[in-house]
Amino acid sequence: DLYREILAIRPIGWAKLGLARALKMLDNKAEAERLAREILAETPQFMAAYDFLSKLVAESGDGKAALDVLQKAREISPGTMSRIRELSSLAVTTGQPEIAEKVMRETLQIHKHSPVRQANDYAILSRALVNQGKAAEALSVVKDARKSFSDDKSNVVLSVTESVAHRAAGNDELALA
């Protein structure tokens, strides 16, 4: 009710988004989606609304529509790593690995020496390459990632990723190693 009171006084984007989040929690997802789209129509630079709408649409089972929302957000604000990760993962799972490859390659090049990179970013890129039949490139991505990431968690992620890429390349013995 607080959000509605604020909105009655003045239509403010953050209050609309707060109301949309509350509606989602109350299982009124259609109204939450309508509000999120309204926010974006009124304030296309409100990035939190894109993130909310994307998650809402993805949870409803429409990964391609969620991907479209994130791509629009990326056109406006291209550098947010969490959004890039979500966009790339959605692209792979919705059968559009070429989008994930392009976005992750660009991002990893820009952030080559940045602490925002994670081993999982390379895993997403590798998975996109494997899904396109580019297993050798996927293995090269893992090799490159190993130069930057040596902690236990990263080693697990990269070992699994490498195994998948070896299997895709037909190297069954190396995939089991």
N, C-alpha and C positions, 0 to 999 in steps of 0.2 A: 504493500500500500504506500510505503514511503516513496518508491519510484513513481507511482502514479500521481502522488501529490506534487512532486517536483515537476513532473511533465505537465501537469495542469497549469503550473505557473509559467513554465518556459520549456519548450522542447529541447532538451540537452542530450547529446549523443550518449554520454556515459550513463545517464539515467535510463535511457532507452535500452542500452545494452544490459544494464543491471536488471531491468524488468524482463528482458528476453532470457537472461540466465535463470531468473526465478521461475519464469514460465516453463522453461525446459525441465527444471527440477520438479515442477508440479505436473510434469508429463503433458504439457500443452505445447508440443513441439511445433505444430503448425503455426501457432501464433508467435512463438519464439522465432521461427524462421522468417515469418512475415516482417516482424520488427527488425530483425538483422538486415534484411534486404532494404527496408525503408531507411535504416541508418546509412547504408552504403550509397543509396540513391541521393541522400541529402548531404553526406559527408564522405566522399569516396576515398579520403586519405585516412580514415579511421581504421587503422590496421587491426586492432583488437576485434573489430566486428567481422573482418574477413576470417580471422582465425576461429572465432566462435561459429560462424556460419559454416565454414569448412568442416569442422568437427561434427556439427549437428547434422549436416547432409551426409557425411561419411557414416555416422552412426545409423542413419536410416537405410544404409545399404547402397547409396549411390556414389560410389567412389569416383566415377568420372566427373560428376557434377562438383564434388568436393575438390577435385584436381583443378577444374576450371576456376573455382573461386580462388584457390591458392596461386594459380598462374596470373590472375588479374592482380592479386596483391603483390606479386613479385614484380609486375610491371611498374608499380608505384614505388615499392620499397624493396629493391632487389637483394639487400645484404643480410637479412635476418636468418641466422643459421637454423634456428628451430623450425622456421617456416620452410626453409630450403630442404631440411631433412624430411619434413612431413610431405612436402610436394614430391620429392624424389621417391620416397617410399610408396606413396599413392600411385605415382606414375608406373613403377614396377608392378605393383599388384593389380593395376587396371589394364595391364598389357600394353603399356606405352613406354618401354624401357629406353627408347631413344631420347625421350624428354628427360628422364632421370640422368642419363649419361651426359647430355648437354649441360644441364644445370649443375650437376656435381663436378664435372670437369672444370667449368668456369669458376665455380666457387672455390674448389680446392686450389686452383691456380692463384686466385686472388688472395687466399688465406694460407698460402704455402708455408709461411713461417709464423703463423698466428696460433696462439694457444686455444682458439675456439674450435680448431679441428679435433675430430675424434676418430679413433680407429673404425668406428661404425660408419663414418662417412665414406671411407674407402670400401667398406663391405657393401654399402648400397650401390656404389659405382660398379664394383665388381659383379654384383648380382645383375645389374642392368646390362652389363657387357655379356655375361653368360647367357642371359635371356635373348640376346641378339645373335648368339652363336659366335661370339668373340672371346673364346676361352683363353687364348694366348694373351690378349690384352688384359683380361681379368687377372691373370696370374702376374702380369707386370705391375698392375695396380697394387696387388698384395705385397709384392716385393718392395715397391716404393714405400708403402705404409710401414713396413717393418723397420725402415730406416728411422722413423720418427716415434714409433710406439713399441715399447718393450715391457710395459707393465703386465702383470698376470691377466687382468681382464682383457686388455687389448690382444694379448697373445692367443687367448681362447677365441675371440672374435675373428682374428686373422687366420688362425689355424682352420677353423670351420669354413671360412670363406675360401681359403686356399684349397681345401679338400673338395668343395663343390666345384671350383674352377677346374681342378685336375680331373674330376669325374667327367665334366662336360668336355674336356679336351681328349677324353679317352685314356687317360693315365690312371687306370684303376688301382694299380699298385701304389702310386704316389698318393692317391686319394685316401687310401687306408693308413698311410704312414702318419 
